[in-house]
Each structure stands twice: as structure tokens, then as C-alpha cells.
Amino acid sequence: MNWQLQEARDKFSQVFEEAQRSGPQVITVGGEEAAILLSMDDYRRLLPHQETLAEFLMNSPLRGSGIEIERDQDFGRDVDL
């Protein structure tokens, strides 16, 4: 639903309740969309999911593939200091 700024200010509790119940509420200024009020649940759905490194590795398509990765045993060259 769209709310004019003055109306949204005067009826903030109602705007807030509508955001919780019905979804994002658009606030207009001079007939132009200027802001939006979201419930916290709607806001969190918009945020990108940040996987931890452990989650990333657990979800890897190579997990369980049997691939074996060996580390190169070359430790470089000896240097006299």
C-alpha cells in the first residue's frame, strides 16, 4: 500500500502493523515513491546469505567425490644468510 508522508507520520502505528501483516509499505512524497517500511522478516529475506567457510566446504560439489588433493612437498630452496 502507498502512504503519503504526512499520512504515514500521523498513522505510523497503522503503517507499522500493515508492514507486519501485509508486507512492504511504500511512502510517497509529492506523488513520488520515496521510502519503504519493511518488517524485519522481509528485510532479512532481502539480505544475501553469508555462508561460513565450513558451510561452503560442506556444500562443495566435490564433497564425497573421492578426489584426493596432495600438497607439494617442495619446500623451496636453501638460502645461506
PyMOL Python script that loads the backbone (N, CA, C, O; Angstrom):
from pymol import cmd

cmd.read_pdbstr("""\
ATOM      1  N   MET A   1       0.842  -1.182   0.000  1.00  0.00           N
ATOM      2  CA  MET A   1       0.000   0.000   0.000  1.00  0.00           C
ATOM      3  C   MET A   1       0.884   1.239   0.000  1.00  0.00           C
ATOM      4  O   MET A   1       1.984   1.223   0.552  1.00  0.00           O
ATOM      5  N   ASN A   2       0.406   2.306  -0.615  1.00  0.00           N
ATOM      6  CA  ASN A   2       1.121   3.574  -0.645  1.00  0.00           C
ATOM      7  C   ASN A   2       0.554   4.521   0.408  1.00  0.00           C
ATOM      8  O   ASN A   2      -0.656   4.607   0.616  1.00  0.00           O
ATOM      9  N   TRP A   3       1.459   5.219   1.057  1.00  0.00           N
ATOM     10  CA  TRP A   3       1.092   6.210   2.071  1.00  0.00           C
ATOM     11  C   TRP A   3       1.784   7.516   1.737  1.00  0.00           C
ATOM     12  O   TRP A   3       2.974   7.527   1.424  1.00  0.00           O
ATOM     13  N   GLN A   4       1.045   8.624   1.801  1.00  0.00           N
ATOM     14  CA  GLN A   4       1.684   9.922   1.692  1.00  0.00           C
ATOM     15  C   GLN A   4       2.452  10.165   2.991  1.00  0.00           C
ATOM     16  O   GLN A   4       2.040   9.705   4.055  1.00  0.00           O
ATOM     17  N   LEU A   5       3.551  10.877   2.903  1.00  0.00           N
ATOM     18  CA  LEU A   5       4.414  11.084   4.064  1.00  0.00           C
ATOM     19  C   LEU A   5       3.647  11.595   5.279  1.00  0.00           C
ATOM     20  O   LEU A   5       3.803  11.062   6.378  1.00  0.00           O
ATOM     21  N   GLN A   6       2.829  12.611   5.095  1.00  0.00           N
ATOM     22  CA  GLN A   6       2.084  13.177   6.226  1.00  0.00           C
ATOM     23  C   GLN A   6       1.165  12.133   6.843  1.00  0.00           C
ATOM     24  O   GLN A   6       1.082  12.019   8.066  1.00  0.00           O
ATOM     25  N   GLU A   7       0.472  11.368   5.999  1.00  0.00           N
ATOM     26  CA  GLU A   7      -0.433  10.329   6.488  1.00  0.00           C
ATOM     27  C   GLU A   7       0.349   9.238   7.216  1.00  0.00           C
ATOM     28  O   GLU A   7      -0.083   8.756   8.263  1.00  0.00           O
ATOM     29  N   ALA A   8       1.507   8.844   6.658  1.00  0.00           N
ATOM     30  CA  ALA A   8       2.340   7.817   7.293  1.00  0.00           C
ATOM     31  C   ALA A   8       2.831   8.294   8.654  1.00  0.00           C
ATOM     32  O   ALA A   8       2.893   7.519   9.608  1.00  0.00           O
ATOM     33  N   ARG A   9       3.175   9.558   8.734  1.00  0.00           N
ATOM     34  CA  ARG A   9       3.631  10.128  10.005  1.00  0.00           C
ATOM     35  C   ARG A   9       2.493  10.118  11.033  1.00  0.00           C
ATOM     36  O   ARG A   9       2.692   9.739  12.187  1.00  0.00           O
ATOM     37  N   ASP A  10       1.305  10.538  10.600  1.00  0.00           N
ATOM     38  CA  ASP A  10       0.160  10.613  11.512  1.00  0.00           C
ATOM     39  C   ASP A  10      -0.331   9.234  11.950  1.00  0.00           C
ATOM     40  O   ASP A  10      -0.842   9.072  13.058  1.00  0.00           O
ATOM     41  N   LYS A  11      -0.172   8.243  11.070  1.00  0.00           N
ATOM     42  CA  LYS A  11      -0.698   6.897  11.351  1.00  0.00           C
ATOM     43  C   LYS A  11       0.425   5.863  11.391  1.00  0.00           C
ATOM     44  O   LYS A  11       0.267   4.748  10.894  1.00  0.00           O
ATOM     45  N   PHE A  12       1.558   6.238  11.985  1.00  0.00           N
ATOM     46  CA  PHE A  12       2.722   5.352  11.941  1.00  0.00           C
ATOM     47  C   PHE A  12       2.419   3.966  12.501  1.00  0.00           C
ATOM     48  O   PHE A  12       2.867   2.967  11.938  1.00  0.00           O
ATOM     49  N   SER A  13       1.671   3.885  13.594  1.00  0.00           N
ATOM     50  CA  SER A  13       1.336   2.579  14.173  1.00  0.00           C
ATOM     51  C   SER A  13       0.598   1.711  13.163  1.00  0.00           C
ATOM     52  O   SER A  13       0.862   0.514  13.055  1.00  0.00           O
ATOM     53  N   GLN A  14      -0.321   2.312  12.429  1.00  0.00           N
ATOM     54  CA  GLN A  14      -1.076   1.564  11.422  1.00  0.00           C
ATOM     55  C   GLN A  14      -0.162   1.132  10.274  1.00  0.00           C
ATOM     56  O   GLN A  14      -0.254   0.000   9.798  1.00  0.00           O
ATOM     57  N   VAL A  15       0.716   2.031   9.830  1.00  0.00           N
ATOM     58  CA  VAL A  15       1.659   1.694   8.762  1.00  0.00           C
ATOM     59  C   VAL A  15       2.542   0.535   9.212  1.00  0.00           C
ATOM     60  O   VAL A  15       2.781  -0.406   8.455  1.00  0.00           O
ATOM     61  N   PHE A  16       3.024   0.610  10.448  1.00  0.00           N
ATOM     62  CA  PHE A  16       3.862  -0.442  11.016  1.00  0.00           C
ATOM     63  C   PHE A  16       3.120  -1.778  11.040  1.00  0.00           C
ATOM     64  O   PHE A  16       3.658  -2.799  10.612  1.00  0.00           O
ATOM     65  N   GLU A  17       1.890  -1.768  11.537  1.00  0.00           N
ATOM     66  CA  GLU A  17       1.100  -3.007  11.615  1.00  0.00           C
ATOM     67  C   GLU A  17       0.847  -3.588  10.223  1.00  0.00           C
ATOM     68  O   GLU A  17       0.891  -4.804  10.039  1.00  0.00           O
ATOM     69  N   GLU A  18       0.581  -2.720   9.243  1.00  0.00           N
ATOM     70  CA  GLU A  18       0.374  -3.187   7.870  1.00  0.00           C
ATOM     71  C   GLU A  18       1.643  -3.824   7.298  1.00  0.00           C
ATOM     72  O   GLU A  18       1.574  -4.816   6.572  1.00  0.00           O
ATOM     73  N   ALA A  19       2.794  -3.253   7.630  1.00  0.00           N
ATOM     74  CA  ALA A  19       4.063  -3.831   7.166  1.00  0.00           C
ATOM     75  C   ALA A  19       4.247  -5.222   7.759  1.00  0.00           C
ATOM     76  O   ALA A  19       4.722  -6.133   7.080  1.00  0.00           O
ATOM     77  N   GLN A  20       3.873  -5.386   9.023  1.00  0.00           N
ATOM     78  CA  GLN A  20       3.983  -6.699   9.668  1.00  0.00           C
ATOM     79  C   GLN A  20       3.005  -7.705   9.063  1.00  0.00           C
ATOM     80  O   GLN A  20       3.347  -8.867   8.845  1.00  0.00           O
ATOM     81  N   ARG A  21       1.801  -7.246   8.798  1.00  0.00           N
ATOM     82  CA  ARG A  21       0.727  -8.139   8.358  1.00  0.00           C
ATOM     83  C   ARG A  21       0.724  -8.367   6.847  1.00  0.00           C
ATOM     84  O   ARG A  21       0.555  -9.498   6.393  1.00  0.00           O
ATOM     85  N   SER A  22       0.911  -7.296   6.063  1.00  0.00           N
ATOM     86  CA  SER A  22       0.678  -7.373   4.620  1.00  0.00           C
ATOM     87  C   SER A  22       1.917  -7.235   3.757  1.00  0.00           C
ATOM     88  O   SER A  22       1.861  -7.495   2.555  1.00  0.00           O
ATOM     89  N   GLY A  23       3.035  -6.831   4.344  1.00  0.00           N
ATOM     90  CA  GLY A  23       4.243  -6.669   3.553  1.00  0.00           C
ATOM     91  C   GLY A  23       4.669  -5.222   3.455  1.00  0.00           C
ATOM     92  O   GLY A  23       4.124  -4.360   4.144  1.00  0.00           O
ATOM     93  N   PRO A  24       5.637  -4.953   2.605  1.00  0.00           N
ATOM     94  CA  PRO A  24       6.227  -3.620   2.497  1.00  0.00           C
ATOM     95  C   PRO A  24       5.197  -2.519   2.254  1.00  0.00           C
ATOM     96  O   PRO A  24       4.240  -2.692   1.498  1.00  0.00           O
ATOM     97  N   GLN A  25       5.421  -1.375   2.919  1.00  0.00           N
ATOM     98  CA  GLN A  25       4.564  -0.209   2.788  1.00  0.00           C
ATOM     99  C   GLN A  25       5.375   0.918   2.148  1.00  0.00           C
ATOM    100  O   GLN A  25       6.434   1.291   2.655  1.00  0.00           O
ATOM    101  N   VAL A  26       4.883   1.450   1.049  1.00  0.00           N
ATOM    102  CA  VAL A  26       5.580   2.494   0.302  1.00  0.00           C
ATOM    103  C   VAL A  26       5.132   3.861   0.807  1.00  0.00           C
ATOM    104  O   VAL A  26       3.940   4.109   0.987  1.00  0.00           O
ATOM    105  N   ILE A  27       6.102   4.742   1.035  1.00  0.00           N
ATOM    106  CA  ILE A  27       5.818   6.102   1.473  1.00  0.00           C
ATOM    107  C   ILE A  27       6.194   7.041   0.329  1.00  0.00           C
ATOM    108  O   ILE A  27       7.295   6.977  -0.219  1.00  0.00           O
ATOM    109  N   THR A  28       5.246   7.912  -0.014  1.00  0.00           N
ATOM    110  CA  THR A  28       5.457   8.826  -1.138  1.00  0.00           C
ATOM    111  C   THR A  28       5.591  10.271  -0.654  1.00  0.00           C
ATOM    112  O   THR A  28       5.058  10.658   0.386  1.00  0.00           O
ATOM    113  N   VAL A  29       6.316  11.039  -1.442  1.00  0.00           N
ATOM    114  CA  VAL A  29       6.454  12.477  -1.209  1.00  0.00           C
ATOM    115  C   VAL A  29       6.192  13.152  -2.546  1.00  0.00           C
ATOM    116  O   VAL A  29       6.886  12.902  -3.531  1.00  0.00           O
ATOM    117  N   GLY A  30       5.200  13.997  -2.563  1.00  0.00           N
ATOM    118  CA  GLY A  30       4.849  14.673  -3.819  1.00  0.00           C
ATOM    119  C   GLY A  30       4.457  13.712  -4.920  1.00  0.00           C
ATOM    120  O   GLY A  30       4.691  13.983  -6.098  1.00  0.00           O
ATOM    121  N   GLY A  31       3.861  12.589  -4.548  1.00  0.00           N
ATOM    122  CA  GLY A  31       3.428  11.598  -5.533  1.00  0.00           C
ATOM    123  C   GLY A  31       4.526  10.654  -6.008  1.00  0.00           C
ATOM    124  O   GLY A  31       4.256   9.732  -6.778  1.00  0.00           O
ATOM    125  N   GLU A  32       5.758  10.871  -5.560  1.00  0.00           N
ATOM    126  CA  GLU A  32       6.886  10.013  -5.943  1.00  0.00           C
ATOM    127  C   GLU A  32       7.233   9.050  -4.804  1.00  0.00           C
ATOM    128  O   GLU A  32       7.257   9.441  -3.637  1.00  0.00           O
ATOM    129  N   GLU A  33       7.495   7.815  -5.146  1.00  0.00           N
ATOM    130  CA  GLU A  33       7.921   6.853  -4.133  1.00  0.00           C
ATOM    131  C   GLU A  33       9.249   7.304  -3.538  1.00  0.00           C
ATOM    132  O   GLU A  33      10.210   7.549  -4.267  1.00  0.00           O
ATOM    133  N   ALA A  34       9.301   7.414  -2.204  1.00  0.00           N
ATOM    134  CA  ALA A  34      10.490   7.964  -1.554  1.00  0.00           C
ATOM    135  C   ALA A  34      11.115   7.012  -0.534  1.00  0.00           C
ATOM    136  O   ALA A  34      12.323   7.055  -0.303  1.00  0.00           O
ATOM    137  N   ALA A  35      10.307   6.164   0.069  1.00  0.00           N
ATOM    138  CA  ALA A  35      10.829   5.270   1.108  1.00  0.00           C
ATOM    139  C   ALA A  35       9.909   4.066   1.216  1.00  0.00           C
ATOM    140  O   ALA A  35       8.814   4.025   0.654  1.00  0.00           O
ATOM    141  N   ILE A  36      10.405   3.086   1.964  1.00  0.00           N
ATOM    142  CA  ILE A  36       9.611   1.880   2.161  1.00  0.00           C
ATOM    143  C   ILE A  36       9.818   1.384   3.585  1.00  0.00           C
ATOM    144  O   ILE A  36      10.928   1.438   4.114  1.00  0.00           O
ATOM    145  N   LEU A  37       8.750   0.905   4.198  1.00  0.00           N
ATOM    146  CA  LEU A  37       8.823   0.338   5.540  1.00  0.00           C
ATOM    147  C   LEU A  37       8.623  -1.168   5.412  1.00  0.00           C
ATOM    148  O   LEU A  37       7.601  -1.638   4.912  1.00  0.00           O
ATOM    149  N   LEU A  38       9.630  -1.915   5.878  1.00  0.00           N
ATOM    150  CA  LEU A  38       9.600  -3.378   5.804  1.00  0.00           C
ATOM    151  C   LEU A  38       9.540  -3.982   7.193  1.00  0.00           C
ATOM    152  O   LEU A  38      10.044  -3.402   8.154  1.00  0.00           O
ATOM    153  N   SER A  39       8.924  -5.146   7.296  1.00  0.00           N
ATOM    154  CA  SER A  39       9.046  -5.905   8.533  1.00  0.00           C
ATOM    155  C   SER A  39      10.473  -6.455   8.591  1.00  0.00           C
ATOM    156  O   SER A  39      11.144  -6.541   7.562  1.00  0.00           O
ATOM    157  N   MET A  40      10.931  -6.819   9.760  1.00  0.00           N
ATOM    158  CA  MET A  40      12.276  -7.367   9.901  1.00  0.00           C
ATOM    159  C   MET A  40      12.410  -8.675   9.122  1.00  0.00           C
ATOM    160  O   MET A  40      13.466  -8.949   8.552  1.00  0.00           O
ATOM    161  N   ASP A  41      11.353  -9.479   9.093  1.00  0.00           N
ATOM    162  CA  ASP A  41      11.403 -10.736   8.323  1.00  0.00           C
ATOM    163  C   ASP A  41      11.599 -10.461   6.829  1.00  0.00           C
ATOM    164  O   ASP A  41      12.398 -11.131   6.175  1.00  0.00           O
ATOM    165  N   ASP A  42      10.868  -9.475   6.288  1.00  0.00           N
ATOM    166  CA  ASP A  42      11.030  -9.122   4.873  1.00  0.00           C
ATOM    167  C   ASP A  42      12.445  -8.613   4.603  1.00  0.00           C
ATOM    168  O   ASP A  42      13.053  -8.957   3.590  1.00  0.00           O
ATOM    169  N   TYR A  43      12.958  -7.799   5.511  1.00  0.00           N
ATOM    170  CA  TYR A  43      14.312  -7.261   5.353  1.00  0.00           C
ATOM    171  C   TYR A  43      15.347  -8.382   5.342  1.00  0.00           C
ATOM    172  O   TYR A  43      16.245  -8.390   4.500  1.00  0.00           O
ATOM    173  N   ARG A  44      15.227  -9.315   6.260  1.00  0.00           N
ATOM    174  CA  ARG A  44      16.196 -10.429   6.332  1.00  0.00           C
ATOM    175  C   ARG A  44      16.157 -11.287   5.076  1.00  0.00           C
ATOM    176  O   ARG A  44      17.188 -11.805   4.648  1.00  0.00           O
ATOM    177  N   ARG A  45      14.971 -11.443   4.477  1.00  0.00           N
ATOM    178  CA  ARG A  45      14.874 -12.224   3.238  1.00  0.00           C
ATOM    179  C   ARG A  45      15.617 -11.542   2.090  1.00  0.00           C
ATOM    180  O   ARG A  45      16.074 -12.211   1.164  1.00  0.00           O
ATOM    181  N   LEU A  46      15.739 -10.224   2.146  1.00  0.00           N
ATOM    182  CA  LEU A  46      16.435  -9.484   1.094  1.00  0.00           C
ATOM    183  C   LEU A  46      17.949  -9.550   1.226  1.00  0.00           C
ATOM    184  O   LEU A  46      18.669  -9.359   0.246  1.00  0.00           O
ATOM    185  N   LEU A  47      18.434  -9.820   2.433  1.00  0.00           N
ATOM    186  CA  LEU A  47      19.873  -9.863   2.657  1.00  0.00           C
ATOM    187  C   LEU A  47      20.473 -11.108   2.017  1.00  0.00           C
ATOM    188  O   LEU A  47      19.865 -12.178   2.060  1.00  0.00           O
ATOM    189  N   PRO A  48      21.653 -10.983   1.427  1.00  0.00           N
ATOM    190  CA  PRO A  48      22.301 -12.183   0.874  1.00  0.00           C
ATOM    191  C   PRO A  48      22.731 -13.099   2.010  1.00  0.00           C
ATOM    192  O   PRO A  48      23.179 -12.646   3.063  1.00  0.00           O
ATOM    193  N   HIS A  49      22.586 -14.390   1.774  1.00  0.00           N
ATOM    194  CA  HIS A  49      23.001 -15.367   2.778  1.00  0.00           C
ATOM    195  C   HIS A  49      24.526 -15.440   2.791  1.00  0.00           C
ATOM    196  O   HIS A  49      25.147 -15.683   1.756  1.00  0.00           O
ATOM    197  N   GLN A  50      25.115 -15.235   3.938  1.00  0.00           N
ATOM    198  CA  GLN A  50      26.562 -15.297   4.084  1.00  0.00           C
ATOM    199  C   GLN A  50      26.942 -16.668   4.635  1.00  0.00           C
ATOM    200  O   GLN A  50      26.779 -16.939   5.825  1.00  0.00           O
ATOM    201  N   GLU A  51      27.451 -17.524   3.754  1.00  0.00           N
ATOM    202  CA  GLU A  51      27.890 -18.842   4.186  1.00  0.00           C
ATOM    203  C   GLU A  51      29.202 -18.743   4.937  1.00  0.00           C
ATOM    204  O   GLU A  51      30.064 -17.930   4.605  1.00  0.00           O
ATOM    205  N   THR A  52      29.342 -19.574   5.949  1.00  0.00           N
ATOM    206  CA  THR A  52      30.626 -19.685   6.607  1.00  0.00           C
ATOM    207  C   THR A  52      31.524 -20.544   5.718  1.00  0.00           C
ATOM    208  O   THR A  52      31.037 -21.217   4.810  1.00  0.00           O
ATOM    209  N   LEU A  53      32.815 -20.526   5.973  1.00  0.00           N
ATOM    210  CA  LEU A  53      33.737 -21.357   5.205  1.00  0.00           C
ATOM    211  C   LEU A  53      33.375 -22.827   5.365  1.00  0.00           C
ATOM    212  O   LEU A  53      33.420 -23.590   4.400  1.00  0.00           O
ATOM    213  N   ALA A  54      33.017 -23.223   6.577  1.00  0.00           N
ATOM    214  CA  ALA A  54      32.635 -24.620   6.817  1.00  0.00           C
ATOM    215  C   ALA A  54      31.408 -25.005   5.982  1.00  0.00           C
ATOM    216  O   ALA A  54      31.369 -26.092   5.406  1.00  0.00           O
ATOM    217  N   GLU A  55      30.395 -24.108   5.915  1.00  0.00           N
ATOM    218  CA  GLU A  55      29.206 -24.391   5.106  1.00  0.00           C
ATOM    219  C   GLU A  55      29.565 -24.486   3.625  1.00  0.00           C
ATOM    220  O   GLU A  55      29.062 -25.353   2.910  1.00  0.00           O
ATOM    221  N   PHE A  56      30.427 -23.599   3.176  1.00  0.00           N
ATOM    222  CA  PHE A  56      30.862 -23.614   1.788  1.00  0.00           C
ATOM    223  C   PHE A  56      31.514 -24.947   1.441  1.00  0.00           C
ATOM    224  O   PHE A  56      31.192 -25.553   0.419  1.00  0.00           O
ATOM    225  N   LEU A  57      32.427 -25.400   2.287  1.00  0.00           N
ATOM    226  CA  LEU A  57      33.121 -26.660   2.036  1.00  0.00           C
ATOM    227  C   LEU A  57      32.172 -27.854   2.130  1.00  0.00           C
ATOM    228  O   LEU A  57      32.285 -28.798   1.348  1.00  0.00           O
ATOM    229  N   MET A  58      31.244 -27.817   3.074  1.00  0.00           N
ATOM    230  CA  MET A  58      30.290 -28.918   3.222  1.00  0.00           C
ATOM    231  C   MET A  58      29.358 -29.000   2.009  1.00  0.00           C
ATOM    232  O   MET A  58      28.894 -30.087   1.667  1.00  0.00           O
ATOM    233  N   ASN A  59      29.079 -27.874   1.360  1.00  0.00           N
ATOM    234  CA  ASN A  59      28.180 -27.841   0.199  1.00  0.00           C
ATOM    235  C   ASN A  59      28.914 -27.988  -1.126  1.00  0.00           C
ATOM    236  O   ASN A  59      28.293 -27.909  -2.187  1.00  0.00           O
ATOM    237  N   SER A  60      30.216 -28.200  -1.082  1.00  0.00           N
ATOM    238  CA  SER A  60      31.008 -28.310  -2.299  1.00  0.00           C
ATOM    239  C   SER A  60      30.566 -29.507  -3.133  1.00  0.00           C
ATOM    240  O   SER A  60      30.306 -30.577  -2.583  1.00  0.00           O
ATOM    241  N   PRO A  61      30.477 -29.345  -4.445  1.00  0.00           N
ATOM    242  CA  PRO A  61      30.126 -30.483  -5.293  1.00  0.00           C
ATOM    243  C   PRO A  61      31.205 -31.565  -5.278  1.00  0.00           C
ATOM    244  O   PRO A  61      30.949 -32.697  -5.688  1.00  0.00           O
ATOM    245  N   LEU A  62      32.408 -31.226  -4.810  1.00  0.00           N
ATOM    246  CA  LEU A  62      33.484 -32.222  -4.740  1.00  0.00           C
ATOM    247  C   LEU A  62      33.422 -33.059  -3.461  1.00  0.00           C
ATOM    248  O   LEU A  62      34.117 -34.068  -3.346  1.00  0.00           O
ATOM    249  N   ARG A  63      32.596 -32.647  -2.508  1.00  0.00           N
ATOM    250  CA  ARG A  63      32.479 -33.401  -1.261  1.00  0.00           C
ATOM    251  C   ARG A  63      31.990 -34.813  -1.564  1.00  0.00           C
ATOM    252  O   ARG A  63      30.976 -34.998  -2.238  1.00  0.00           O
ATOM    253  N   GLY A  64      32.705 -35.784  -1.070  1.00  0.00           N
ATOM    254  CA  GLY A  64      32.325 -37.178  -1.272  1.00  0.00           C
ATOM    255  C   GLY A  64      32.698 -37.731  -2.629  1.00  0.00           C
ATOM    256  O   GLY A  64      32.326 -38.858  -2.957  1.00  0.00           O
ATOM    257  N   SER A  65      33.430 -36.961  -3.433  1.00  0.00           N
ATOM    258  CA  SER A  65      33.775 -37.419  -4.776  1.00  0.00           C
ATOM    259  C   SER A  65      34.972 -38.363  -4.770  1.00  0.00           C
ATOM    260  O   SER A  65      35.264 -39.010  -5.776  1.00  0.00           O
ATOM    261  N   GLY A  66      35.662 -38.440  -3.639  1.00  0.00           N
ATOM    262  CA  GLY A  66      36.826 -39.312  -3.554  1.00  0.00           C
ATOM    263  C   GLY A  66      38.089 -38.659  -4.069  1.00  0.00           C
ATOM    264  O   GLY A  66      39.150 -39.283  -4.065  1.00  0.00           O
ATOM    265  N   ILE A  67      38.000 -37.414  -4.516  1.00  0.00           N
ATOM    266  CA  ILE A  67      39.185 -36.740  -5.023  1.00  0.00           C
ATOM    267  C   ILE A  67      40.187 -36.565  -3.876  1.00  0.00           C
ATOM    268  O   ILE A  67      39.821 -36.196  -2.760  1.00  0.00           O
ATOM    269  N   GLU A  68      41.439 -36.835  -4.177  1.00  0.00           N
ATOM    270  CA  GLU A  68      42.496 -36.676  -3.179  1.00  0.00           C
ATOM    271  C   GLU A  68      43.426 -35.562  -3.639  1.00  0.00           C
ATOM    272  O   GLU A  68      43.953 -35.587  -4.751  1.00  0.00           O
ATOM    273  N   ILE A  69      43.609 -34.611  -2.779  1.00  0.00           N
ATOM    274  CA  ILE A  69      44.484 -33.488  -3.088  1.00  0.00           C
ATOM    275  C   ILE A  69      45.728 -33.629  -2.237  1.00  0.00           C
ATOM    276  O   ILE A  69      45.655 -33.701  -1.010  1.00  0.00           O
ATOM    277  N   GLU A  70      46.865 -33.667  -2.901  1.00  0.00           N
ATOM    278  CA  GLU A  70      48.128 -33.797  -2.183  1.00  0.00           C
ATOM    279  C   GLU A  70      48.874 -32.486  -2.242  1.00  0.00           C
ATOM    280  O   GLU A  70      48.857 -31.785  -3.255  1.00  0.00           O
ATOM    281  N   ARG A  71      49.519 -32.168  -1.159  1.00  0.00           N
ATOM    282  CA  ARG A  71      50.314 -30.955  -1.099  1.00  0.00           C
ATOM    283  C   ARG A  71      51.710 -31.238  -1.615  1.00  0.00           C
ATOM    284  O   ARG A  71      52.309 -32.264  -1.292  1.00  0.00           O
ATOM    285  N   ASP A  72      52.223 -30.319  -2.419  1.00  0.00           N
ATOM    286  CA  ASP A  72      53.576 -30.432  -2.946  1.00  0.00           C
ATOM    287  C   ASP A  72      54.568 -30.397  -1.785  1.00  0.00           C
ATOM    288  O   ASP A  72      54.507 -29.498  -0.946  1.00  0.00           O
ATOM    289  N   GLN A  73      55.453 -31.339  -1.732  1.00  0.00           N
ATOM    290  CA  GLN A  73      56.421 -31.420  -0.633  1.00  0.00           C
ATOM    291  C   GLN A  73      57.670 -30.565  -0.869  1.00  0.00           C
ATOM    292  O   GLN A  73      58.570 -30.566  -0.029  1.00  0.00           O
ATOM    293  N   ASP A  74      57.749 -29.851  -1.966  1.00  0.00           N
ATOM    294  CA  ASP A  74      58.875 -28.982  -2.251  1.00  0.00           C
ATOM    295  C   ASP A  74      58.807 -27.772  -1.319  1.00  0.00           C
ATOM    296  O   ASP A  74      57.858 -26.989  -1.371  1.00  0.00           O
ATOM    297  N   PHE A  75      59.812 -27.630  -0.478  1.00  0.00           N
ATOM    298  CA  PHE A  75      59.833 -26.532   0.479  1.00  0.00           C
ATOM    299  C   PHE A  75      60.677 -25.363  -0.016  1.00  0.00           C
ATOM    300  O   PHE A  75      61.052 -24.498   0.775  1.00  0.00           O
ATOM    301  N   GLY A  76      60.972 -25.325  -1.272  1.00  0.00           N
ATOM    302  CA  GLY A  76      61.763 -24.245  -1.840  1.00  0.00           C
ATOM    303  C   GLY A  76      63.258 -24.565  -1.770  1.00  0.00           C
ATOM    304  O   GLY A  76      63.648 -25.719  -1.593  1.00  0.00           O
ATOM    305  N   ARG A  77      64.056 -23.565  -1.906  1.00  0.00           N
ATOM    306  CA  ARG A  77      65.499 -23.785  -1.916  1.00  0.00           C
ATOM    307  C   ARG A  77      66.125 -23.334  -0.599  1.00  0.00           C
ATOM    308  O   ARG A  77      65.567 -22.514   0.130  1.00  0.00           O
ATOM    309  N   ASP A  78      67.276 -23.881  -0.324  1.00  0.00           N
ATOM    310  CA  ASP A  78      68.026 -23.474   0.857  1.00  0.00           C
ATOM    311  C   ASP A  78      68.727 -22.161   0.558  1.00  0.00           C
ATOM    312  O   ASP A  78      69.293 -21.988  -0.521  1.00  0.00           O
ATOM    313  N   VAL A  79      68.693 -21.249   1.492  1.00  0.00           N
ATOM    314  CA  VAL A  79      69.318 -19.953   1.335  1.00  0.00           C
ATOM    315  C   VAL A  79      70.281 -19.756   2.505  1.00  0.00           C
ATOM    316  O   VAL A  79      69.894 -19.903   3.665  1.00  0.00           O
ATOM    317  N   ASP A  80      71.525 -19.426   2.199  1.00  0.00           N
ATOM    318  CA  ASP A  80      72.512 -19.105   3.241  1.00  0.00           C
ATOM    319  C   ASP A  80      72.389 -17.622   3.590  1.00  0.00           C
ATOM    320  O   ASP A  80      72.482 -16.756   2.720  1.00  0.00           O
ATOM    321  N   LEU A  81      72.184 -17.353   4.853  1.00  0.00           N
ATOM    322  CA  LEU A  81      72.092 -15.956   5.285  1.00  0.00           C
ATOM    323  C   LEU A  81      73.326 -15.539   6.016  1.00  0.00           C
ATOM    324  O   LEU A  81      73.427 -14.393   6.454  1.00  0.00           O
TER     325      LEU A  81
END
""", "prot")
cmd.dss("prot")
cmd.show_as("cartoon", "prot")
cmd.util.cbc("prot")
cmd.orient("prot")
